[in-house]
Amino acid sequence: MEKKHLNTLEFPQVLARLAQYTSFSAGTELALALEPSPVYAEVEHRLRETREARHLLDAHGGLSLGGVHDVRPLAGIARRGGVLSPADLLDIHSTLRVGRRVQRTLTRLRPEVPLLADIAARIEPCDSLTAEIERCLSDAGEVVDQASDKLAQIRREMRTAHERLLERLNRLLTNPRYAGYLQEALITQRGGRYVLPIRAEFKGRIPGIVHDMSASGATLFIEPLSVVEMGNRWRQLQIEEQKEVERILAQLSARVGDLADELAWTVEALAELDLILARGHYANAIGATEPVIRPPLPHARHPGTMLDLRQARHPLLDPHKVVPIDLHLGDDYFILVITGPNTGGKTVALKTVGLMVAMAQAGLHLPVAEGSALSVFEQVYADIGDEQSIEQSLSTFSSHLTNIVHILEQANERCLVLLDELGPAPTRWRVRPWPGPSCHTCWRGGSRPWWRPTIPS
C-alpha cells in the first residue's frame, strides 16, 4: 500500500507502539517496516501467527528473547577478516544460546504453535561455535587460561616472574639501609614498571632508572637496577600473553566468519519471532480480537468486498474515552456517507475504518468486538483533511483535487477509498471599493460581508 495514505491514517504511529514490545533491534526494524499485505493467504497466515503468539503468552507465559542481539554486522566483519572483541563474541554466544533454547521450546510445543515452530526450525544453533566461545572466554569477557596450552604456560611463567619481582622489591623496601631514602614505604607503578618513591635529595643512593617525578619535584619514582632484568622478563611475558590472546580472538573470529550465513539466518528467524510475539503483546495490551477475513463474495451485487466492524475503537485514542463505532458494508451496498456536525467524530470514524483494514492486513488483531469481519483490499486510499477546518484555502482545495484524481486513476473494485469533506467549495475572496474613505469590504462566495479597516490613500 502507498505510504502516503498509510501516513494519513496514522499507521506508522501504530507501528511505533507495536515496536515498543520488541526485544532487540532487528525485531524493532521489522516492526517499524511492517506493511499491509494485499494477498488473502498471507493475511490469513499473519493473523494465525499472531493467534499462536497470544496462545503462547496466555498458556505458557510467553517466550523470552532477552539476550538476543543483531550480530549480522559482526558476522560481516569477521567474514572480511576482522578480529572481534570478547564483548562481540559474547553477544554472538548469547544470541546462539537463546536461539537454541527458543528452538527447543517451540519444537516441543509444535502441536500448539506449528507456525512459530516452523520459523524456529530455521535457527542454526551453531553448537560447535557456542562451545568454543564458552571454552575460551569467561562471562566477564576475559580469555581464560584453558583457551590454549601456550597461553596457560605463559600465564604460569608470568605469575612466577611477578612474584619474584615483588619479592625482590619488598626486600629493598624493608632494608634498614634504604629506609631513610624512601618518601613512603610502598611499591607503585609508573608506565607499567614497578618503582619505589625516593626522596629527590637522595638521588643516586639507590641506583636505578627514573621513570617519573612528583608534581612538587620532591619525589622520584625509581626502578632499582637490581630488578630491571626481572621487570624486563615480566614485561616480555605480558607481550607474549597479549599476542596469544589476539591469536585466539582471531581464531574465534575466523570461525564466526565461516558461519556468517548461519548467524544471519538465526538472527532473521529470531527477529521474525520477535515481531510476531510483539504483535501478540500489543493485541493483549489493546484488548484486541482476531477479525474474520472473508474471501470475495461470489454472488454479491458489487465487487465482493465487505466490512463488518463491531465496536471498533481507534487504537491510538484513550480506550477509556474513545467511543466505539459499528460499520457495515456488505453485499447490499458498497458506498457509505457519514454526516454529522463539526467535531462529531466523522474524521476519526474514517481513520478508524482505514486503520482496521491496514492493521488486519499487517497481521495485527483489532480493537473490535467478536464477530467483526472484513475483506482483503488491494489498496487503501485516504484523502482526509482537518475536521476542525470548516473553510479551506485554494491551495488546500487543489491538493484535495489532486489526491482524488490520483485515487480515481489508481483505484479499482478491490480498493477501499476514504474521502473526508468531499466536495467543499474553495474559498474565494473578492474585493470591491467601499464608498467610505477609510475601509473596503471582502466576502466569500455566498457568505455575509465583513469589513476591514484600511489606511486611506
TORKOL-4160 file (C-alpha; in steps of 0.2 Angstrom, whole numbers, padded with zeros to 4 digits, m for minus):
457
<pt num="1" X="0000" Y="0000" Z="0000"/>
<pt num="2" X="0006" Y="0018" Z="m0003"/>
<pt num="3" X="0015" Y="0025" Z="0012"/>
<pt num="4" X="0006" Y="0042" Z="0009"/>
<pt num="5" X="m0011" Y="0035" Z="0013"/>
<pt num="6" X="m0004" Y="0025" Z="0027"/>
<pt num="7" X="0003" Y="0040" Z="0034"/>
<pt num="8" X="m0013" Y="0049" Z="0033"/>
<pt num="9" X="m0021" Y="0035" Z="0043"/>
<pt num="10" X="m0008" Y="0037" Z="0056"/>
<pt num="11" X="m0002" Y="0019" Z="0053"/>
<pt num="12" X="0016" Y="0022" Z="0057"/>
<pt num="13" X="0011" Y="0028" Z="0074"/>
<pt num="14" X="0003" Y="0011" Z="0077"/>
<pt num="15" X="0019" Y="0003" Z="0071"/>
<pt num="16" X="0029" Y="0014" Z="0084"/>
<pt num="17" X="0018" Y="0007" Z="0098"/>
<pt num="18" X="0020" Y="m0011" Z="0091"/>
<pt num="19" X="0039" Y="m0009" Z="0091"/>
<pt num="20" X="0039" Y="m0005" Z="0109"/>
<pt num="21" X="0035" Y="m0023" Z="0113"/>
<pt num="22" X="0050" Y="m0030" Z="0103"/>
<pt num="23" X="0065" Y="m0037" Z="0112"/>
<pt num="24" X="0080" Y="m0032" Z="0101"/>
<pt num="25" X="0085" Y="m0021" Z="0086"/>
<pt num="26" X="0081" Y="m0032" Z="0072"/>
<pt num="27" X="0064" Y="m0036" Z="0078"/>
<pt num="28" X="0061" Y="m0017" Z="0080"/>
<pt num="29" X="0066" Y="m0014" Z="0062"/>
<pt num="30" X="0054" Y="m0027" Z="0056"/>
<pt num="31" X="0040" Y="m0019" Z="0066"/>
<pt num="32" X="0043" Y="m0002" Z="0060"/>
<pt num="33" X="0044" Y="m0008" Z="0042"/>
<pt num="34" X="0028" Y="m0019" Z="0043"/>
<pt num="35" X="0017" Y="m0016" Z="0028"/>
<pt num="36" X="m0001" Y="m0022" Z="0025"/>
<pt num="37" X="m0002" Y="m0037" Z="0013"/>
<pt num="38" X="m0015" Y="m0037" Z="m0001"/>
<pt num="39" X="m0014" Y="m0056" Z="m0003"/>
<pt num="40" X="m0028" Y="m0065" Z="0006"/>
<pt num="41" X="m0017" Y="m0081" Z="0010"/>
<pt num="42" X="m0003" Y="m0070" Z="0018"/>
<pt num="43" X="m0015" Y="m0060" Z="0028"/>
<pt num="44" X="m0023" Y="m0076" Z="0035"/>
<pt num="45" X="m0006" Y="m0083" Z="0039"/>
<pt num="46" X="m0001" Y="m0067" Z="0048"/>
<pt num="47" X="m0016" Y="m0067" Z="0059"/>
<pt num="48" X="m0014" Y="m0086" Z="0063"/>
<pt num="49" X="0004" Y="m0082" Z="0068"/>
<pt num="50" X="m0002" Y="m0068" Z="0080"/>
<pt num="51" X="m0015" Y="m0080" Z="0087"/>
<pt num="52" X="m0002" Y="m0093" Z="0091"/>
<pt num="53" X="0009" Y="m0079" Z="0099"/>
<pt num="54" X="m0006" Y="m0074" Z="0110"/>
<pt num="55" X="m0009" Y="m0093" Z="0114"/>
<pt num="56" X="0009" Y="m0094" Z="0119"/>
<pt num="57" X="0008" Y="m0079" Z="0130"/>
<pt num="58" X="m0008" Y="m0085" Z="0139"/>
<pt num="59" X="m0004" Y="m0103" Z="0141"/>
<pt num="60" X="0014" Y="m0103" Z="0143"/>
<pt num="61" X="0019" Y="m0086" Z="0149"/>
<pt num="62" X="0027" Y="m0081" Z="0133"/>
<pt num="63" X="0044" Y="m0084" Z="0126"/>
<pt num="64" X="0059" Y="m0073" Z="0132"/>
<pt num="65" X="0071" Y="m0066" Z="0118"/>
<pt num="66" X="0081" Y="m0057" Z="0131"/>
<pt num="67" X="0100" Y="m0058" Z="0127"/>
<pt num="68" X="0097" Y="m0059" Z="0108"/>
<pt num="69" X="0107" Y="m0046" Z="0098"/>
<pt num="70" X="0108" Y="m0042" Z="0079"/>
<pt num="71" X="0125" Y="m0050" Z="0076"/>
<pt num="72" X="0124" Y="m0049" Z="0057"/>
<pt num="73" X="0136" Y="m0034" Z="0056"/>
<pt num="74" X="0148" Y="m0043" Z="0067"/>
<pt num="75" X="0147" Y="m0058" Z="0057"/>
<pt num="76" X="0151" Y="m0047" Z="0041"/>
<pt num="77" X="0166" Y="m0040" Z="0050"/>
<pt num="78" X="0173" Y="m0057" Z="0054"/>
<pt num="79" X="0169" Y="m0064" Z="0036"/>
<pt num="80" X="0180" Y="m0050" Z="0030"/>
<pt num="81" X="0195" Y="m0055" Z="0041"/>
<pt num="82" X="0192" Y="m0043" Z="0055"/>
<pt num="83" X="0195" Y="m0048" Z="0073"/>
<pt num="84" X="0180" Y="m0047" Z="0085"/>
<pt num="85" X="0182" Y="m0041" Z="0103"/>
<pt num="86" X="0177" Y="m0053" Z="0118"/>
<pt num="87" X="0162" Y="m0042" Z="0121"/>
<pt num="88" X="0156" Y="m0045" Z="0102"/>
<pt num="89" X="0160" Y="m0064" Z="0104"/>
<pt num="90" X="0149" Y="m0065" Z="0120"/>
<pt num="91" X="0135" Y="m0056" Z="0111"/>
<pt num="92" X="0136" Y="m0070" Z="0097"/>
<pt num="93" X="0137" Y="m0083" Z="0111"/>
<pt num="94" X="0122" Y="m0076" Z="0120"/>
<pt num="95" X="0112" Y="m0075" Z="0103"/>
<pt num="96" X="0115" Y="m0093" Z="0099"/>
<pt num="97" X="0112" Y="m0099" Z="0116"/>
<pt num="98" X="0095" Y="m0090" Z="0116"/>
<pt num="99" X="0091" Y="m0096" Z="0099"/>
<pt num="100" X="0094" Y="m0114" Z="0104"/>
<pt num="101" X="0083" Y="m0113" Z="0119"/>
<pt num="102" X="0069" Y="m0105" Z="0108"/>
<pt num="103" X="0071" Y="m0118" Z="0095"/>
<pt num="104" X="0069" Y="m0132" Z="0108"/>
<pt num="105" X="0054" Y="m0124" Z="0116"/>
<pt num="106" X="0044" Y="m0121" Z="0101"/>
<pt num="107" X="0049" Y="m0138" Z="0094"/>
<pt num="108" X="0042" Y="m0146" Z="0110"/>
<pt num="109" X="0026" Y="m0135" Z="0108"/>
<pt num="110" X="0024" Y="m0138" Z="0089"/>
<pt num="111" X="0006" Y="m0146" Z="0091"/>
<pt num="112" X="0000" Y="m0129" Z="0099"/>
<pt num="113" X="0010" Y="m0117" Z="0089"/>
<pt num="114" X="0015" Y="m0125" Z="0072"/>
<pt num="115" X="0019" Y="m0109" Z="0063"/>
<pt num="116" X="0030" Y="m0102" Z="0076"/>
<pt num="117" X="0039" Y="m0119" Z="0076"/>
<pt num="118" X="0042" Y="m0118" Z="0058"/>
<pt num="119" X="0051" Y="m0102" Z="0060"/>
<pt num="120" X="0061" Y="m0108" Z="0074"/>
<pt num="121" X="0067" Y="m0123" Z="0063"/>
<pt num="122" X="0077" Y="m0110" Z="0053"/>
<pt num="123" X="0088" Y="m0106" Z="0068"/>
<pt num="124" X="0105" Y="m0113" Z="0067"/>
<pt num="125" X="0112" Y="m0116" Z="0084"/>
<pt num="126" X="0130" Y="m0117" Z="0079"/>
<pt num="127" X="0134" Y="m0128" Z="0094"/>
<pt num="128" X="0152" Y="m0130" Z="0089"/>
<pt num="129" X="0155" Y="m0111" Z="0089"/>
<pt num="130" X="0145" Y="m0109" Z="0105"/>
<pt num="131" X="0155" Y="m0122" Z="0114"/>
<pt num="132" X="0172" Y="m0114" Z="0108"/>
<pt num="133" X="0167" Y="m0097" Z="0114"/>
<pt num="134" X="0162" Y="m0105" Z="0131"/>
<pt num="135" X="0179" Y="m0114" Z="0132"/>
<pt num="136" X="0189" Y="m0098" Z="0128"/>
<pt num="137" X="0180" Y="m0084" Z="0136"/>
<pt num="138" X="0174" Y="m0081" Z="0154"/>
<pt num="139" X="0157" Y="m0072" Z="0157"/>
<pt num="140" X="0167" Y="m0056" Z="0160"/>
<pt num="141" X="0174" Y="m0057" Z="0143"/>
<pt num="142" X="0192" Y="m0062" Z="0148"/>
<pt num="143" X="0201" Y="m0075" Z="0138"/>
<pt num="144" X="0204" Y="m0089" Z="0150"/>
<pt num="145" X="0220" Y="m0100" Z="0153"/>
<pt num="146" X="0211" Y="m0115" Z="0145"/>
<pt num="147" X="0210" Y="m0106" Z="0129"/>
<pt num="148" X="0226" Y="m0114" Z="0123"/>
<pt num="149" X="0241" Y="m0123" Z="0131"/>
<pt num="150" X="0253" Y="m0109" Z="0126"/>
<pt num="151" X="0243" Y="m0096" Z="0135"/>
<pt num="152" X="0242" Y="m0107" Z="0151"/>
<pt num="153" X="0261" Y="m0109" Z="0151"/>
<pt num="154" X="0264" Y="m0090" Z="0148"/>
<pt num="155" X="0252" Y="m0085" Z="0162"/>
<pt num="156" X="0261" Y="m0098" Z="0174"/>
<pt num="157" X="0278" Y="m0090" Z="0170"/>
<pt num="158" X="0270" Y="m0073" Z="0172"/>
<pt num="159" X="0264" Y="m0077" Z="0189"/>
<pt num="160" X="0281" Y="m0084" Z="0194"/>
<pt num="161" X="0290" Y="m0069" Z="0187"/>
<pt num="162" X="0278" Y="m0057" Z="0195"/>
<pt num="163" X="0280" Y="m0065" Z="0212"/>
<pt num="164" X="0299" Y="m0065" Z="0211"/>
<pt num="165" X="0299" Y="m0046" Z="0206"/>
<pt num="166" X="0288" Y="m0041" Z="0220"/>
<pt num="167" X="0298" Y="m0052" Z="0232"/>
<pt num="168" X="0314" Y="m0043" Z="0227"/>
<pt num="169" X="0306" Y="m0026" Z="0229"/>
<pt num="170" X="0299" Y="m0030" Z="0246"/>
<pt num="171" X="0317" Y="m0034" Z="0252"/>
<pt num="172" X="0323" Y="m0017" Z="0246"/>
<pt num="173" X="0308" Y="m0009" Z="0254"/>
<pt num="174" X="0311" Y="m0017" Z="0271"/>
<pt num="175" X="0330" Y="m0015" Z="0271"/>
<pt num="176" X="0335" Y="m0003" Z="0285"/>
<pt num="177" X="0349" Y="0003" Z="0274"/>
<pt num="178" X="0337" Y="0011" Z="0262"/>
<pt num="179" X="0323" Y="0016" Z="0274"/>
<pt num="180" X="0329" Y="0034" Z="0276"/>
<pt num="181" X="0329" Y="0037" Z="0257"/>
<pt num="182" X="0311" Y="0032" Z="0254"/>
<pt num="183" X="0297" Y="0045" Z="0253"/>
<pt num="184" X="0285" Y="0031" Z="0258"/>
<pt num="185" X="0287" Y="0013" Z="0261"/>
<pt num="186" X="0277" Y="0007" Z="0246"/>
<pt num="187" X="0278" Y="m0001" Z="0229"/>
<pt num="188" X="0270" Y="0008" Z="0215"/>
<pt num="189" X="0269" Y="0008" Z="0196"/>
<pt num="190" X="0274" Y="0020" Z="0183"/>
<pt num="191" X="0272" Y="0016" Z="0164"/>
<pt num="192" X="0269" Y="m0002" Z="0168"/>
<pt num="193" X="0285" Y="m0004" Z="0178"/>
<pt num="194" X="0287" Y="m0006" Z="0197"/>
<pt num="195" X="0296" Y="0008" Z="0206"/>
<pt num="196" X="0300" Y="0014" Z="0223"/>
<pt num="197" X="0297" Y="0033" Z="0229"/>
<pt num="198" X="0314" Y="0040" Z="0233"/>
<pt num="199" X="0317" Y="0057" Z="0240"/>
<pt num="200" X="0324" Y="0069" Z="0227"/>
<pt num="201" X="0339" Y="0074" Z="0238"/>
<pt num="202" X="0344" Y="0055" Z="0239"/>
<pt num="203" X="0345" Y="0053" Z="0220"/>
<pt num="204" X="0359" Y="0040" Z="0217"/>
<pt num="205" X="0359" Y="0032" Z="0234"/>
<pt num="206" X="0348" Y="0018" Z="0226"/>
<pt num="207" X="0355" Y="0015" Z="0208"/>
<pt num="208" X="0341" Y="0014" Z="0196"/>
<pt num="209" X="0331" Y="0021" Z="0182"/>
<pt num="210" X="0320" Y="0036" Z="0185"/>
<pt num="211" X="0303" Y="0034" Z="0177"/>
<pt num="212" X="0293" Y="0049" Z="0184"/>
<pt num="213" X="0294" Y="0063" Z="0196"/>
<pt num="214" X="0280" Y="0070" Z="0208"/>
<pt num="215" X="0272" Y="0087" Z="0204"/>
<pt num="216" X="0282" Y="0096" Z="0218"/>
<pt num="217" X="0299" Y="0088" Z="0212"/>
<pt num="218" X="0302" Y="0081" Z="0230"/>
<pt num="219" X="0299" Y="0063" Z="0225"/>
<pt num="220" X="0307" Y="0052" Z="0211"/>
<pt num="221" X="0300" Y="0036" Z="0206"/>
<pt num="222" X="0315" Y="0024" Z="0203"/>
<pt num="223" X="0316" Y="0006" Z="0197"/>
<pt num="224" X="0331" Y="m0001" Z="0206"/>
<pt num="225" X="0344" Y="m0008" Z="0194"/>
<pt num="226" X="0343" Y="m0025" Z="0204"/>
<pt num="227" X="0326" Y="m0028" Z="0197"/>
<pt num="228" X="0327" Y="m0021" Z="0180"/>
<pt num="229" X="0330" Y="m0038" Z="0172"/>
<pt num="230" X="0316" Y="m0046" Z="0182"/>
<pt num="231" X="0305" Y="m0032" Z="0176"/>
<pt num="232" X="0310" Y="m0034" Z="0158"/>
<pt num="233" X="0306" Y="m0053" Z="0159"/>
<pt num="234" X="0289" Y="m0049" Z="0167"/>
<pt num="235" X="0285" Y="m0036" Z="0153"/>
<pt num="236" X="0291" Y="m0048" Z="0139"/>
<pt num="237" X="0279" Y="m0061" Z="0146"/>
<pt num="238" X="0265" Y="m0049" Z="0146"/>
<pt num="239" X="0268" Y="m0045" Z="0127"/>
<pt num="240" X="0268" Y="m0064" Z="0123"/>
<pt num="241" X="0252" Y="m0066" Z="0133"/>
<pt num="242" X="0244" Y="m0051" Z="0123"/>
<pt num="243" X="0249" Y="m0059" Z="0106"/>
<pt num="244" X="0242" Y="m0076" Z="0111"/>
<pt num="245" X="0226" Y="m0068" Z="0116"/>
<pt num="246" X="0225" Y="m0059" Z="0100"/>
<pt num="247" X="0228" Y="m0075" Z="0090"/>
<pt num="248" X="0214" Y="m0084" Z="0100"/>
<pt num="249" X="0202" Y="m0070" Z="0096"/>
<pt num="250" X="0207" Y="m0070" Z="0078"/>
<pt num="251" X="0204" Y="m0089" Z="0078"/>
<pt num="252" X="0187" Y="m0087" Z="0085"/>
<pt num="253" X="0183" Y="m0073" Z="0074"/>
<pt num="254" X="0188" Y="m0084" Z="0059"/>
<pt num="255" X="0175" Y="m0097" Z="0065"/>
<pt num="256" X="0162" Y="m0084" Z="0066"/>
<pt num="257" X="0166" Y="m0078" Z="0048"/>
<pt num="258" X="0164" Y="m0096" Z="0042"/>
<pt num="259" X="0147" Y="m0097" Z="0050"/>
<pt num="260" X="0141" Y="m0079" Z="0044"/>
<pt num="261" X="0127" Y="m0086" Z="0034"/>
<pt num="262" X="0120" Y="m0097" Z="0048"/>
<pt num="263" X="0121" Y="m0082" Z="0060"/>
<pt num="264" X="0111" Y="m0071" Z="0048"/>
<pt num="265" X="0098" Y="m0085" Z="0046"/>
<pt num="266" X="0097" Y="m0086" Z="0065"/>
<pt num="267" X="0095" Y="m0068" Z="0068"/>
<pt num="268" X="0082" Y="m0066" Z="0054"/>
<pt num="269" X="0072" Y="m0081" Z="0062"/>
<pt num="270" X="0073" Y="m0073" Z="0079"/>
<pt num="271" X="0068" Y="m0056" Z="0073"/>
<pt num="272" X="0053" Y="m0063" Z="0064"/>
<pt num="273" X="0048" Y="m0072" Z="0080"/>
<pt num="274" X="0051" Y="m0056" Z="0090"/>
<pt num="275" X="0039" Y="m0047" Z="0078"/>
<pt num="276" X="0026" Y="m0060" Z="0080"/>
<pt num="277" X="0027" Y="m0060" Z="0099"/>
<pt num="278" X="0026" Y="m0041" Z="0099"/>
<pt num="279" X="0010" Y="m0042" Z="0089"/>
<pt num="280" X="0003" Y="m0054" Z="0102"/>
<pt num="281" X="0009" Y="m0042" Z="0117"/>
<pt num="282" X="0001" Y="m0027" Z="0108"/>
<pt num="283" X="m0015" Y="m0036" Z="0104"/>
<pt num="284" X="m0017" Y="m0041" Z="0123"/>
<pt num="285" X="m0012" Y="m0023" Z="0128"/>
<pt num="286" X="m0026" Y="m0015" Z="0117"/>
<pt num="287" X="m0039" Y="m0029" Z="0121"/>
<pt num="288" X="m0039" Y="m0034" Z="0103"/>
<pt num="289" X="m0049" Y="m0048" Z="0094"/>
<pt num="290" X="m0045" Y="m0058" Z="0079"/>
<pt num="291" X="m0055" Y="m0052" Z="0065"/>
<pt num="292" X="m0063" Y="m0064" Z="0052"/>
<pt num="293" X="m0055" Y="m0062" Z="0035"/>
<pt num="294" X="m0068" Y="m0065" Z="0022"/>
<pt num="295" X="m0064" Y="m0071" Z="0004"/>
<pt num="296" X="m0073" Y="m0062" Z="m0010"/>
<pt num="297" X="m0091" Y="m0064" Z="m0011"/>
<pt num="298" X="m0095" Y="m0073" Z="m0027"/>
<pt num="299" X="m0114" Y="m0068" Z="m0028"/>
<pt num="300" X="m0113" Y="m0050" Z="m0022"/>
<pt num="301" X="m0121" Y="m0036" Z="m0032"/>
<pt num="302" X="m0104" Y="m0027" Z="m0031"/>
<pt num="303" X="m0086" Y="m0032" Z="m0032"/>
<pt num="304" X="m0087" Y="m0043" Z="m0017"/>
<pt num="305" X="m0078" Y="m0033" Z="m0004"/>
<pt num="306" X="m0086" Y="m0031" Z="0013"/>
<pt num="307" X="m0083" Y="m0023" Z="0030"/>
<pt num="308" X="m0092" Y="m0028" Z="0046"/>
<pt num="309" X="m0084" Y="m0019" Z="0061"/>
<pt num="310" X="m0092" Y="m0020" Z="0078"/>
<pt num="311" X="m0087" Y="m0009" Z="0092"/>
<pt num="312" X="m0072" Y="m0003" Z="0083"/>
<pt num="313" X="m0060" Y="0008" Z="0093"/>
<pt num="314" X="m0047" Y="0019" Z="0087"/>
<pt num="315" X="m0031" Y="0011" Z="0093"/>
<pt num="316" X="m0022" Y="0027" Z="0096"/>
<pt num="317" X="m0035" Y="0035" Z="0107"/>
<pt num="318" X="m0038" Y="0033" Z="0126"/>
<pt num="319" X="m0048" Y="0016" Z="0127"/>
<pt num="320" X="m0057" Y="0023" Z="0142"/>
<pt num="321" X="m0063" Y="0039" Z="0132"/>
<pt num="322" X="m0065" Y="0033" Z="0114"/>
<pt num="323" X="m0082" Y="0030" Z="0108"/>
<pt num="324" X="m0083" Y="0013" Z="0098"/>
<pt num="325" X="m0091" Y="0013" Z="0081"/>
<pt num="326" X="m0101" Y="0000" Z="0071"/>
<pt num="327" X="m0099" Y="0000" Z="0052"/>
<pt num="328" X="m0106" Y="m0012" Z="0039"/>
<pt num="329" X="m0103" Y="m0013" Z="0021"/>
<pt num="330" X="m0110" Y="m0029" Z="0015"/>
<pt num="331" X="m0117" Y="m0037" Z="m0001"/>
<pt num="332" X="m0132" Y="m0025" Z="m0002"/>
<pt num="333" X="m0122" Y="m0009" Z="m0004"/>
<pt num="334" X="m0104" Y="m0003" Z="m0005"/>
<pt num="335" X="m0105" Y="0016" Z="m0003"/>
<pt num="336" X="m0107" Y="0024" Z="0014"/>
<pt num="337" X="m0109" Y="0043" Z="0018"/>
<pt num="338" X="m0106" Y="0049" Z="0035"/>
<pt num="339" X="m0114" Y="0065" Z="0040"/>
<pt num="340" X="m0114" Y="0075" Z="0056"/>
<pt num="341" X="m0109" Y="0091" Z="0065"/>
<pt num="342" X="m0092" Y="0098" Z="0066"/>
<pt num="343" X="m0081" Y="0089" Z="0080"/>
<pt num="344" X="m0094" Y="0074" Z="0079"/>
<pt num="345" X="m0081" Y="0061" Z="0075"/>
<pt num="346" X="m0083" Y="0059" Z="0056"/>
<pt num="347" X="m0064" Y="0060" Z="0053"/>
<pt num="348" X="m0060" Y="0049" Z="0067"/>
<pt num="349" X="m0073" Y="0036" Z="0061"/>
<pt num="350" X="m0065" Y="0036" Z="0044"/>
<pt num="351" X="m0047" Y="0034" Z="0051"/>
<pt num="352" X="m0053" Y="0020" Z="0062"/>
<pt num="353" X="m0060" Y="0011" Z="0047"/>
<pt num="354" X="m0044" Y="0013" Z="0037"/>
<pt num="355" X="m0033" Y="0008" Z="0052"/>
<pt num="356" X="m0043" Y="m0008" Z="0055"/>
<pt num="357" X="m0041" Y="m0013" Z="0037"/>
<pt num="358" X="m0022" Y="m0009" Z="0037"/>
<pt num="359" X="m0019" Y="m0017" Z="0054"/>
<pt num="360" X="m0028" Y="m0033" Z="0049"/>
<pt num="361" X="m0019" Y="m0035" Z="0033"/>
<pt num="362" X="m0002" Y="m0032" Z="0043"/>
<pt num="363" X="m0007" Y="m0047" Z="0054"/>
<pt num="364" X="m0012" Y="m0037" Z="0069"/>
<pt num="365" X="m0028" Y="m0041" Z="0079"/>
<pt num="366" X="m0040" Y="m0027" Z="0080"/>
<pt num="367" X="m0048" Y="m0017" Z="0095"/>
<pt num="368" X="m0066" Y="m0023" Z="0090"/>
<pt num="369" X="m0079" Y="m0035" Z="0096"/>
<pt num="370" X="m0081" Y="m0053" Z="0092"/>
<pt num="371" X="m0088" Y="m0057" Z="0075"/>
<pt num="372" X="m0080" Y="m0042" Z="0066"/>
<pt num="373" X="m0076" Y="m0047" Z="0048"/>
<pt num="374" X="m0068" Y="m0038" Z="0033"/>
<pt num="375" X="m0061" Y="m0042" Z="0016"/>
<pt num="376" X="m0043" Y="m0040" Z="0010"/>
<pt num="377" X="m0041" Y="m0025" Z="m0001"/>
<pt num="378" X="m0028" Y="m0022" Z="m0014"/>
<pt num="379" X="m0026" Y="m0004" Z="m0008"/>
<pt num="380" X="m0032" Y="0009" Z="0005"/>
<pt num="381" X="m0034" Y="0026" Z="m0002"/>
<pt num="382" X="m0037" Y="0041" Z="0010"/>
<pt num="383" X="m0040" Y="0059" Z="0007"/>
<pt num="384" X="m0043" Y="0065" Z="0025"/>
<pt num="385" X="m0041" Y="0083" Z="0030"/>
<pt num="386" X="m0043" Y="0093" Z="0046"/>
<pt num="387" X="m0061" Y="0090" Z="0053"/>
<pt num="388" X="m0059" Y="0106" Z="0063"/>
<pt num="389" X="m0056" Y="0117" Z="0047"/>
<pt num="390" X="m0073" Y="0122" Z="0040"/>
<pt num="391" X="m0065" Y="0134" Z="0027"/>
<pt num="392" X="m0052" Y="0128" Z="0015"/>
<pt num="393" X="m0040" Y="0139" Z="0006"/>
<pt num="394" X="m0037" Y="0137" Z="m0013"/>
<pt num="395" X="m0021" Y="0128" Z="m0011"/>
<pt num="396" X="m0029" Y="0115" Z="0001"/>
<pt num="397" X="m0043" Y="0113" Z="m0011"/>
<pt num="398" X="m0031" Y="0110" Z="m0026"/>
<pt num="399" X="m0022" Y="0097" Z="m0015"/>
<pt num="400" X="m0038" Y="0088" Z="m0012"/>
<pt num="401" X="m0042" Y="0088" Z="m0030"/>
<pt num="402" X="m0025" Y="0081" Z="m0035"/>
<pt num="403" X="m0027" Y="0067" Z="m0022"/>
<pt num="404" X="m0044" Y="0062" Z="m0028"/>
<pt num="405" X="m0038" Y="0062" Z="m0046"/>
<pt num="406" X="m0024" Y="0051" Z="m0042"/>
<pt num="407" X="m0036" Y="0039" Z="m0032"/>
<pt num="408" X="m0048" Y="0039" Z="m0047"/>
<pt num="409" X="m0033" Y="0034" Z="m0059"/>
<pt num="410" X="m0027" Y="0020" Z="m0047"/>
<pt num="411" X="m0041" Y="0013" Z="m0038"/>
<pt num="412" X="m0051" Y="m0002" Z="m0044"/>
<pt num="413" X="m0065" Y="m0013" Z="m0037"/>
<pt num="414" X="m0054" Y="m0021" Z="m0025"/>
<pt num="415" X="m0049" Y="m0005" Z="m0016"/>
<pt num="416" X="m0055" Y="0004" Z="m0001"/>
<pt num="417" X="m0057" Y="0023" Z="m0003"/>
<pt num="418" X="m0060" Y="0035" Z="0011"/>
<pt num="419" X="m0064" Y="0053" Z="0007"/>
<pt num="420" X="m0066" Y="0066" Z="0020"/>
<pt num="421" X="m0075" Y="0083" Z="0017"/>
<pt num="422" X="m0079" Y="0078" Z="m0001"/>
<pt num="423" X="m0083" Y="0092" Z="m0012"/>
<pt num="424" X="m0081" Y="0108" Z="m0002"/>
<pt num="425" X="m0081" Y="0124" Z="m0012"/>
<pt num="426" X="m0064" Y="0133" Z="m0012"/>
<pt num="427" X="m0063" Y="0149" Z="m0003"/>
<pt num="428" X="m0064" Y="0164" Z="m0015"/>
<pt num="429" X="m0060" Y="0181" Z="m0009"/>
<pt num="430" X="m0067" Y="0196" Z="m0019"/>
<pt num="431" X="m0063" Y="0214" Z="m0016"/>
<pt num="432" X="m0073" Y="0229" Z="m0021"/>
<pt num="433" X="m0071" Y="0248" Z="m0016"/>
<pt num="434" X="m0081" Y="0254" Z="m0001"/>
<pt num="435" X="m0090" Y="0271" Z="m0003"/>
<pt num="436" X="m0082" Y="0277" Z="0013"/>
<pt num="437" X="m0064" Y="0284" Z="0013"/>
<pt num="438" X="m0056" Y="0273" Z="0026"/>
<pt num="439" X="m0062" Y="0255" Z="0023"/>
<pt num="440" X="m0067" Y="0242" Z="0010"/>
<pt num="441" X="m0077" Y="0226" Z="0010"/>
<pt num="442" X="m0072" Y="0207" Z="0006"/>
<pt num="443" X="m0083" Y="0192" Z="0005"/>
<pt num="444" X="m0083" Y="0174" Z="0001"/>
<pt num="445" X="m0095" Y="0167" Z="m0012"/>
<pt num="446" X="m0112" Y="0166" Z="m0003"/>
<pt num="447" X="m0106" Y="0172" Z="0014"/>
<pt num="448" X="m0111" Y="0188" Z="0023"/>
<pt num="449" X="m0099" Y="0203" Z="0020"/>
<pt num="450" X="m0087" Y="0208" Z="0033"/>
<pt num="451" X="m0077" Y="0224" Z="0035"/>
<pt num="452" X="m0058" Y="0228" Z="0037"/>
<pt num="453" X="m0051" Y="0245" Z="0041"/>
<pt num="454" X="m0038" Y="0251" Z="0028"/>
<pt num="455" X="m0026" Y="0266" Z="0028"/>
<pt num="456" X="m0033" Y="0280" Z="0016"/>
<pt num="457" X="m0023" Y="0284" Z="0001"/>
